[in-house]
């Protein structure tokens, strides 16, 4: 892959720097001794695979999961996108290792902590990308195109877009949208424009929330962060968060009310309340400093889980009622 800015994209030993440098230990840190296999699995970031549920959500929203071999195709597509994402994570960790060593949480990533050789991590990441793309093509050639677009977007984000304000948020949101598109292509089903707008708006909320949390952390600790943070301000990010949340709720409401009632029961409109509760709770957590690791917040906040479960149950009932 091409070098970027003085060879920063290359593994450290290729640039003539030490092969690895131990991540600085903070108070209460305990040394880890992960083997190569364990370190590789950690680098894949399984917790973040929850984002790929969007691949399934697109087919589920169209009520297509119970038809023919759709569950198999969508399931393979979901696994493929997990592999694609993990491949990008591995490559990204090699490039970000010097910056990660200064981060209170990211310094424990295997490459930054000196537990996984940069060349091995790069080869592992490329292999995961290739396997993921092959899996996409096996489902449908068009899905391979979507997978390639996702890989290209995320690599572009890693190399350049994450340093440009607004474009960094747009790139992160674009990754979520392509996951939803992948589910529609794998099924295949036609995605509602309102559904795509819901996913886009919610994705912008998540991306802006990450930047807001990073900005808040760097301000509190007085440490350097991403260069792009200097182009943002807390008020600007809060405006983006509020606007995207409002747009997501509006678009979801329009989409839900455009669907017909089943047996005189407005199933989809009933899901609006828990959906709005999820977004409002998420926004509240972001305002209080959360959001830098969305998947961890989703897996740890009880009220967000309750609202999400209520939404999921009502949504599943609405899909069942239409089948």
C-alpha positions in Angstrom: 0.0 0.0 0.0 1.2 3.5 -0.6 3.2 5.5 2.0 1.5 8.5 3.5 3.2 11.6 4.8 6.8 10.6 5.1 6.1 6.9 5.1 3.8 6.9 8.1 1.7 4.2 6.4 4.7 1.8 6.4 5.4 -0.6 9.3 7.8 0.9 11.7 10.8 -1.4 11.0 10.5 -0.5 7.3 10.9 3.1 8.1 14.0 2.4 10.2 12.3 2.9 13.5 12.2 0.3 16.3 10.0 -2.7 15.5 7.7 -2.1 18.4 7.6 0.3 21.4 5.9 -0.6 24.6 2.7 1.3 25.3 3.1 3.6 28.3 1.6 2.1 31.4 -0.9 4.1 33.4 -1.9 3.9 37.0 -3.5 0.5 37.7 -2.4 -1.0 34.4 -1.6 -4.7 34.5 0.8 -6.2 31.9 -0.7 -8.5 29.3 0.9 -11.5 27.8 -1.3 -12.4 24.8 0.0 -14.9 22.4 0.0 -14.3 18.6 -3.4 -16.0 18.0 -5.1 -14.2 20.9 -3.6 -10.9 19.8 -4.8 -11.5 16.3 -8.3 -12.2 17.5 -8.3 -9.0 19.7 -7.1 -7.0 16.6 -10.3 -8.2 14.8 -12.4 -6.4 17.5 -15.3 -8.8 17.7 -17.3 -6.4 19.9 -17.5 -4.0 16.9 -19.1 -6.7 14.7 -22.4 -5.6 16.2 -22.3 -2.7 13.7 -22.8 -5.3 10.9 -26.3 -6.1 12.3 -27.3 -3.4 9.8 -26.7 -5.9 7.0 -29.4 -8.0 8.5 -31.6 -5.0 9.4 -32.1 -4.0 5.8 -33.6 -7.4 4.8 -35.5 -7.5 8.1 -37.1 -4.1 7.5 -38.4 -5.4 4.2 -39.8 -8.5 5.8 -37.6 -10.7 3.5 -35.8 -12.8 6.0 -38.4 -15.6 5.9 -38.3 -16.0 2.2 -36.4 -18.9 0.4 -32.7 -18.8 1.0 -32.6 -15.1 2.0 -31.4 -15.8 5.6 -28.4 -17.7 4.3 -27.4 -15.1 1.8 -27.8 -12.3 4.3 -26.0 -14.3 7.0 -23.0 -14.9 4.7 -23.1 -11.2 3.7 -23.0 -10.2 7.4 -20.0 -12.5 8.1 -18.3 -11.1 5.0 -18.6 -7.6 6.3 -17.3 -8.6 9.7 -14.2 -9.9 7.9 -13.9 -6.8 5.8 -14.2 -4.6 8.9 -11.7 -6.7 10.8 -9.2 -6.5 7.9 -9.4 -2.7 8.0 -9.0 -2.7 11.8 -5.8 -4.7 11.5 -4.3 -2.5 8.8 -5.4 0.7 10.6 -3.8 -0.5 13.9 -0.4 -0.7 12.1 -0.7 2.8 10.8 -2.0 4.2 14.1 0.3 2.5 16.5 2.4 5.6 17.5 -0.8 7.6 18.1 -2.6 4.7 19.9 0.3 4.4 22.4 -0.6 7.8 23.7 -4.3 6.9 24.2 -5.5 5.7 27.6 -7.5 2.8 26.0 -6.1 2.2 22.6 -2.6 1.7 23.9 -3.7 -1.8 24.8 -4.3 -2.8 21.2 -1.9 -5.6 20.3 0.1 -3.7 17.7 0.5 -0.7 19.9 1.3 -2.8 22.9 4.1 -4.7 21.0 2.2 -8.0 21.1 1.6 -8.4 17.3 4.3 -7.8 14.7 3.3 -4.9 12.3 4.1 -7.0 9.1 2.1 -9.9 10.4 -0.9 -7.6 11.3 -0.8 -6.1 7.8 -0.7 -9.5 6.1 -3.5 -10.7 8.4 -5.6 -7.6 7.5 -5.1 -8.1 3.8 -6.1 -11.7 4.0 -9.3 -10.9 5.9 -10.2 -8.3 3.2 -9.6 -10.8 0.4 -11.7 -13.5 2.1 -14.4 -11.0 2.8 -14.6 -9.8 -0.8 -14.6 -13.4 -2.1 -17.5 -14.2 0.2 -19.4 -11.2 -1.0 -18.9 -12.2 -4.7 -20.1 -15.7 -3.9 -23.4 -14.3 -2.6 -23.9 -11.9 -5.5 -21.4 -10.2 -7.8 -23.1 -6.9 -7.1 -22.5 -7.5 -3.4 -18.8 -7.8 -4.2 -19.0 -4.3 -5.7 -20.6 -3.0 -2.5 -18.0 -4.8 -0.4 -15.2 -3.3 -2.5 -16.7 0.2 -2.2 -16.9 -0.3 1.6 -13.2 -1.4 1.7 -12.2 1.6 -0.5 -14.1 4.1 1.6 -12.7 2.8 4.9 -9.1 2.7 3.6 -9.6 6.3 2.2 -10.8 7.3 5.7 -7.7 5.7 7.3 -5.3 7.3 4.9 -6.8 10.8 4.4 -10.4 11.6 5.1 -10.2 11.3 8.9 -8.0 14.4 8.9 -10.6 16.5 7.2 -13.5 17.9 9.2 -17.0 16.9 8.1 -15.5 14.5 5.6 -14.4 12.3 8.4 -17.9 12.1 9.9 -19.3 11.6 6.4 -16.9 8.7 5.7 -17.8 6.9 9.0 -21.5 7.4 8.3 -21.0 6.1 4.7 -19.6 2.9 6.1 -22.9 2.3 8.0 -25.0 3.1 5.0 -23.0 0.7 2.8 -23.7 -2.0 5.4 -27.4 -1.5 5.0 -27.1 -1.4 1.2 -25.2 -4.7 1.4 -28.2 -6.3 3.2 -30.5 -5.0 0.6 -28.3 -6.3 -2.2 -27.8 -9.7 -0.6 -31.5 -10.3 -0.1 -32.2 -8.8 -2.7 -34.8 -6.2 -1.8 -35.4 -2.6 -2.7 -34.5 -0.3 0.2 -36.9 2.5 1.1 -35.4 5.9 0.6 -36.7 6.9 4.0 -35.0 3.8 5.5 -31.7 4.8 3.9 -32.2 8.4 5.3 -32.8 6.9 8.8 -29.6 4.9 8.6 -27.7 7.9 7.3 -28.9 10.2 10.0 -28.3 7.8 12.8 -24.8 7.0 11.4 -24.0 10.8 11.4 -25.2 10.9 15.0 -22.8 8.0 16.0 -19.9 9.5 14.1 -20.3 13.0 15.5 -20.8 11.5 19.0 -17.4 9.8 18.7 -15.7 13.1 17.8 -17.5 14.9 20.7 -16.3 12.3 23.2 -12.7 12.5 21.8 -12.8 16.3 22.0 -14.1 16.2 25.6 -11.5 13.6 26.7 -8.6 15.5 25.2 -9.8 18.8 26.8 -10.1 17.1 30.2 -6.8 15.4 30.1 -4.9 18.1 28.3 -3.4 15.7 25.9 -3.2 15.7 22.1 -5.8 13.9 20.0 -6.7 13.6 16.4 -5.5 16.5 14.3 -9.0 16.9 13.0 -10.4 17.8 16.5 -8.8 21.2 16.2 -11.2 21.9 13.4 -14.2 21.2 15.5 -15.8 22.8 18.5 -18.1 21.4 21.2 -21.0 23.6 20.0 -20.6 22.6 16.4 -20.6 18.9 17.2 -23.6 19.2 19.5 -25.5 20.9 16.7 -24.6 18.1 14.3 -25.7 15.5 16.9 -29.0 17.2 17.6 -29.8 17.8 13.9 -29.0 14.2 12.9 -31.0 12.8 15.8 -34.0 15.0 14.8 -33.7 14.0 11.1 -33.5 10.3 12.0 -36.6 10.4 14.1 -38.5 12.4 11.4 -37.4 10.1 8.6 -38.3 7.0 10.7 -41.7 8.4 11.5 -42.5 9.1 7.8 -41.3 5.6 6.9 -43.4 4.0 9.6 -46.6 5.9 8.8 -46.2 5.2 5.1 -46.7 1.4 5.8 -50.2 0.1 6.0 -51.8 -1.0 9.2 -52.2 -4.8 9.7 -55.6 -5.9 11.1 -56.2 -2.3 12.1 -53.1 -2.3 14.3 -50.5 0.4 13.4 -47.6 -1.9 14.1 -44.8 0.2 12.6 -45.9 3.5 14.1 -45.8 1.8 17.5 -42.1 1.3 17.1 -41.5 5.1 16.8 -41.5 5.7 20.6 -38.8 3.1 21.5 -36.8 4.2 18.5 -36.9 7.8 19.6 -36.1 6.7 23.1 -32.9 4.9 21.9 -31.7 8.0 20.0 -32.5 10.4 22.9 -30.8 8.1 25.4 -27.8 7.8 23.2 -27.6 11.5 22.8 -27.8 12.0 26.5 -24.9 9.6 27.0 -22.9 11.4 24.4 -23.5 14.7 26.1 -22.2 13.3 29.4 -19.0 12.2 27.7 -19.8 8.8 26.2 -19.8 7.8 22.6 -16.1 7.2 21.8 -16.7 3.5 21.7 -20.4 3.1 20.6 -20.4 -0.7 20.8 -19.3 -0.7 24.4 -21.9 1.9 25.4 -24.6 -0.2 23.7 -23.4 -3.3 25.5 -23.2 -1.6 28.9 -26.0 0.9 29.3 -29.1 -0.9 30.7 -31.7 1.7 29.7 -30.4 1.8 26.1 -30.7 -1.9 26.0 -34.2 -1.9 27.4 -35.4 0.7 24.8 -33.6 -1.3 22.1 -35.2 -4.6 23.2 -38.7 -3.0 23.2 -38.1 -1.6 19.7 -36.9 -5.0 18.5 -39.9 -6.9 19.9 -42.4 -4.5 18.4 -40.6 -4.4 15.1 -40.4 -8.2 15.0 -44.1 -8.4 15.7 -44.8 -6.0 12.9 -42.8 -8.0 10.5 -44.5 -11.2 11.6 -47.9 -9.6 11.2 -47.2 -8.7 7.6 -45.9 -12.2 6.7 
